[in-house]
Structure formats: C-alpha cells, structure tokens
Amino acid sequence: MPLLFLLLIAYSKAQKFTPPGDGCMVFIGQDLEAVGGLENFNQGYCDYFTIPAGITVYTNLSPGDNSFGHFFEGLDGLKSSANWGAGESNASLYLQDSSFSNSAIAIGLSFVNHEKEIARGKLDNQILELADWIKMADRPIFLRIGYEFDGWEWNHYNRKHYLASWNRIYCLFEKKKVDNVAFVWQSKGTGTEIETLEEWYPGDSIIDWCAYSYFGNPDKTMLDFARNHNKPVFIAEATPVREIEGLYFNTDLKSEGLDSTIWDQWFESFFKTIE
C-alpha cells in the first residue's frame, strides 16, 4: 500500500473553515488505496477507522509534463483516475460516494514549470474548470496552490511568476464567485528562514491558511510566521519518519519493535507541536 499521509489542520486564529474553539480537523490521504472506504478501494484507512473530517487529493496545472510514464493533460486526477507515481487518484469518487458526503477536501495544486503561462493567462480555461469543479463540490475545499514552493530540490518556481500565478488564480475564483474554497499557502517546512517566507508570501488579503509539511523536525518558523500574520495553520503533509545518523527514512509502522521508537522519536513531538 502506498504511504499514508496524515493531514491535520491545527487551529490558530479565526479564519475561513476553522473549527470552533481550540479544535482540530484531521485529514488523510493521499491516494485511493491508502484512503480506502470505496467500493473498489476497500483495504485502506477508512475501512478500519472512522472517516475523518477531510480527504487530501492532488492535481496540477502542468499540461505536457510527465511523471513515471504518466503524461499530464492538466487537472489530472480531478474528474477521472490518474497515477503519476504516487498511487491512483480520483477526487470525484469522494463526491460520488455517500460515505464521504460530510468530508472536506484538500487539493494540492502543482504548477511547476508553468507559473509563467499561468501568470500570462494561458491556462485560464483550466483554472476556471477547477473553479467550477470546486463550486460544484458544495463542501469546504482547501486549495493548496503551488504547495512546497520552497522545496528547491524538487520544485523550482520562479518567485515573480509564482506570486503572479497566485494572484491570477485568486482573481479568477473571485470572478466565478467560488465561496466554498479556502486558499492555503504551504512551505516545505524545516529549513526556510522567515525572511524567505516573507519574500514568497502572496499577501494577507488572498491567504486564508498558512501551511507546512511535517516529516522530520518541528518547524517553529512557520508557526511564528502564521501568528505574525494572524493566520491558522494547516499541517498539510505528515507521516512518521525515523532519524538515523541525521537522515530521515519512511517507516513501516507494522514492523515489529519499531512502535515505541517511532512514538518516542516522532509522535510525541508531533502532538506537542499541534498542542
């Protein structure tokens, strides 16, 4: 089974779709097999545990690119099934299944190599198609635009065009009057200085949530940044990893003898960060 991502929204300040009080919402993902709970995908998380507050999915504005033999058309995995190397995805299946009728959806939207096209309006049709899909979904949607923008090793966004893309996507959604979407701005987490976050920040007026990925060490920088901007925090990607000689490795939680080690090394710190 592909790696299961545990996604959490941690409450910070009152903002769009924040839970009441000091509550948190739990999201899971990232592919159909890992999530389960569907007729043809029934050995995943939702077949053994209560369906959580939300499900995370991924799509793109990357027509012409390819990954693991999959050639992107743009908005892959949104309306039909697609697999670009991380397991089969199809966001629409969650809208069609009554078991997920109360589930919010988080969408990771990638557009590496295409930010200049987006900024110049060349992909407006796909952006408007995405806006229509979200509006039709009729539930809270968290849109993680250009997630992990600072993952320099795997993403290589141009800052000027990245910020212009953010603004264009936001404006097109406003034009469509999509009111069931929260705009989420996500860092990769540990290793990015607060000055860099400020340089890449699209602005308070078009950001609803700040977000980051949590794999290794806690990232206090993003938490401080979010407080400074009065934004709630979405831990948008997380999974237990084990540190060995300064390197992090994915962990099979079914491996005998690792349960207490992973609890001590990862889960305790993770829950303290949320608290």
C-alpha positions in Angstrom: 0.0 0.0 0.0 1.3 3.5 -0.8 2.4 5.7 2.0 -0.4 7.1 4.1 -0.2 10.8 4.8 -1.8 12.0 8.0 -3.0 15.6 7.4 -4.0 17.8 10.3 -5.4 21.3 10.5 -4.2 23.0 13.6 -6.4 25.9 14.9 -4.6 29.2 15.4 -6.9 32.2 14.6 -10.5 32.6 13.4 -10.4 32.3 9.6 -12.3 30.5 6.8 -13.4 27.0 7.8 -11.6 26.9 11.2 -13.2 24.5 13.7 -14.8 26.1 16.8 -12.8 26.8 19.9 -9.4 25.1 20.1 -10.5 22.3 17.8 -8.5 20.5 15.1 -9.6 18.7 12.0 -7.9 15.5 10.8 -7.4 14.9 7.1 -5.9 11.7 5.5 -4.6 10.9 2.0 -3.1 10.7 -0.4 -4.2 8.0 -2.9 -7.3 5.9 -3.3 -5.7 2.7 -2.0 -4.4 4.3 1.2 -7.6 6.1 2.0 -10.0 3.2 1.2 -13.7 3.4 2.0 -14.8 3.0 -1.6 -16.2 0.0 -3.5 -13.1 -0.8 -5.5 -10.6 0.5 -2.8 -11.6 -1.2 0.4 -8.4 -2.0 2.3 -7.4 1.4 3.4 -7.7 3.7 6.4 -11.4 4.3 6.1 -12.2 0.5 6.1 -10.8 0.2 9.7 -11.3 3.6 11.3 -13.9 6.4 11.3 -13.9 8.5 8.2 -12.1 11.7 9.2 -13.0 15.4 8.7 -11.3 15.5 5.3 -9.5 13.8 2.5 -6.5 15.2 0.6 -6.0 14.8 -3.2 -3.6 16.2 -5.8 -3.9 17.7 -9.2 -2.0 20.1 -11.4 -1.8 22.8 -14.0 1.0 21.1 -15.8 -0.1 20.1 -19.4 2.6 18.4 -21.4 4.7 17.3 -18.4 5.2 13.7 -17.4 5.9 11.6 -14.3 6.6 7.9 -14.1 5.2 7.4 -17.5 2.1 9.5 -17.0 1.7 12.4 -19.4 -0.2 15.3 -17.8 -3.1 17.0 -19.5 -3.8 19.3 -16.6 -6.2 18.8 -13.7 -5.2 15.1 -13.8 -6.8 13.0 -11.0 -9.7 15.5 -10.6 -12.5 14.1 -12.7 -11.0 10.8 -13.7 -8.4 8.3 -12.4 -4.7 9.0 -12.9 -1.5 7.7 -11.4 1.7 9.7 -11.8 3.8 7.5 -9.4 2.2 8.0 -6.1 -0.8 5.7 -6.4 -4.2 6.1 -8.2 -6.1 9.3 -7.6 -9.6 10.4 -8.5 -11.0 13.2 -6.4 -14.5 12.9 -8.0 -15.0 9.5 -6.4 -15.3 11.1 -3.0 -18.0 13.4 -4.2 -20.0 10.4 -5.6 -19.8 8.2 -2.5 -22.3 9.0 0.3 -19.8 7.7 2.9 -17.8 10.9 2.2 -20.7 13.3 2.0 -19.5 15.2 5.1 -15.8 15.2 4.3 -14.0 18.4 3.3 -11.3 18.0 0.6 -7.8 19.4 0.5 -6.4 19.8 -3.0 -2.7 20.1 -3.6 -2.3 22.1 -6.9 1.1 21.9 -8.6 2.2 24.0 -11.5 6.0 23.7 -11.6 7.4 24.9 -15.0 4.1 26.6 -15.8 3.9 29.6 -13.5 4.8 32.0 -16.3 2.0 30.6 -18.5 -0.5 30.9 -15.7 0.6 34.5 -14.9 0.1 35.4 -18.5 -3.4 33.9 -18.7 -2.6 31.0 -20.9 -4.1 28.4 -18.6 -7.2 30.4 -17.6 -9.5 27.7 -19.0 -8.1 25.0 -16.7 -8.2 27.4 -13.7 -11.9 28.2 -14.5 -12.6 24.4 -14.9 -11.1 23.8 -11.5 -13.2 26.7 -10.0 -16.4 25.1 -11.4 -15.5 21.7 -10.0 -14.9 23.2 -6.5 -18.1 25.2 -6.7 -20.0 22.0 -7.7 -18.5 20.0 -4.9 -20.6 22.0 -2.4 -18.4 21.4 0.6 -15.3 23.1 2.2 -12.3 22.8 -0.2 -8.8 23.8 0.9 -6.8 24.7 -2.2 -3.0 24.4 -1.6 -1.8 26.5 -4.5 1.8 25.7 -5.5 2.4 23.7 -2.4 6.0 23.4 -1.0 7.1 26.4 -3.1 10.4 26.4 -1.2 11.3 22.7 -1.9 14.2 23.9 -4.1 15.4 20.3 -4.7 12.1 19.1 -6.3 10.3 22.4 -7.1 11.9 25.3 -8.9 9.3 28.0 -9.1 10.2 31.5 -10.2 9.2 33.8 -7.4 7.9 36.6 -9.6 5.7 34.3 -11.7 4.7 32.2 -8.7 3.3 35.2 -6.9 1.6 36.5 -10.1 0.1 33.0 -10.6 -1.3 33.1 -7.1 -2.9 36.4 -7.7 -4.4 35.3 -11.1 -5.9 32.1 -9.7 -7.4 34.0 -6.8 -8.9 36.7 -9.1 -10.4 34.1 -11.4 -12.0 32.3 -8.4 -13.4 35.6 -7.2 -14.8 36.2 -10.7 -16.5 32.8 -10.5 -17.8 33.7 -7.0 -16.5 30.4 -5.5 -17.2 30.8 -1.8 -16.6 27.3 -0.6 -12.8 27.5 -1.1 -10.1 28.4 1.4 -6.7 29.4 -0.1 -3.8 27.6 1.5 -0.1 28.7 1.2 2.3 25.9 2.0 6.0 25.8 2.8 8.1 22.6 2.8 8.8 23.1 6.5 12.1 22.9 8.2 15.0 24.8 6.7 13.3 28.0 5.3 14.1 31.3 7.1 11.3 33.7 8.0 12.8 36.3 5.6 12.3 33.9 2.7 8.7 33.2 3.8 8.0 36.9 3.7 9.5 37.2 0.2 7.3 34.4 -1.2 4.1 35.3 0.7 1.3 36.2 -1.7 -0.3 38.5 0.9 -2.8 38.5 3.8 -5.7 39.6 1.6 -5.6 36.4 -0.5 -4.4 33.8 2.0 -6.8 32.1 4.4 -4.4 29.5 5.9 -0.6 29.1 6.3 0.7 25.5 5.9 3.8 23.4 6.0 4.9 19.8 5.7 5.9 17.9 8.9 8.2 15.0 8.4 11.3 15.4 10.5 12.0 18.2 13.0 9.2 20.6 14.0 9.1 23.8 12.1 8.6 26.6 14.6 9.4 29.2 11.9 6.1 28.7 10.0 4.2 28.8 13.3 5.8 32.1 14.2 5.1 33.4 10.7 1.4 32.4 10.9 1.0 34.1 14.3 2.6 37.3 13.0 0.1 37.3 10.1 -2.9 36.2 12.3 -3.5 33.0 10.2 -4.5 29.5 11.2 -2.1 26.6 10.4 -2.6 23.6 8.2 -0.1 20.7 8.7 -0.6 19.8 5.1 1.6 16.7 4.8 2.9 14.5 7.6 3.9 10.9 8.1 6.2 9.2 10.8 9.8 9.1 9.8 12.8 7.7 11.6 16.0 9.6 12.1 19.3 7.6 11.6 22.6 9.5 11.6 20.9 12.8 10.7 18.9 11.3 7.8 15.2 10.6 7.7 13.6 7.4 6.5 10.0 6.5 5.9 8.8 4.0 8.5 6.7 0.9 8.2 4.6 1.1 11.4 3.8 -2.6 11.1 7.4 -3.5 11.6 7.7 -5.3 15.0 9.8 -3.5 17.5 9.6 0.0 16.0 6.4 1.1 17.6 7.9 2.5 20.8 10.9 4.0 18.9 8.7 5.9 16.5 6.4 7.0 19.3 9.3 8.5 21.2 11.1 10.0 18.2 8.2 11.3 16.1 4.6 11.1 17.6 5.4 12.8 20.9 7.0 15.8 19.2 4.2 15.9 16.6 1.4 16.1 19.2 3.3 18.7 21.2 3.6 20.8 18.1 -0.1 20.6 17.5 -0.9 21.4 21.1 
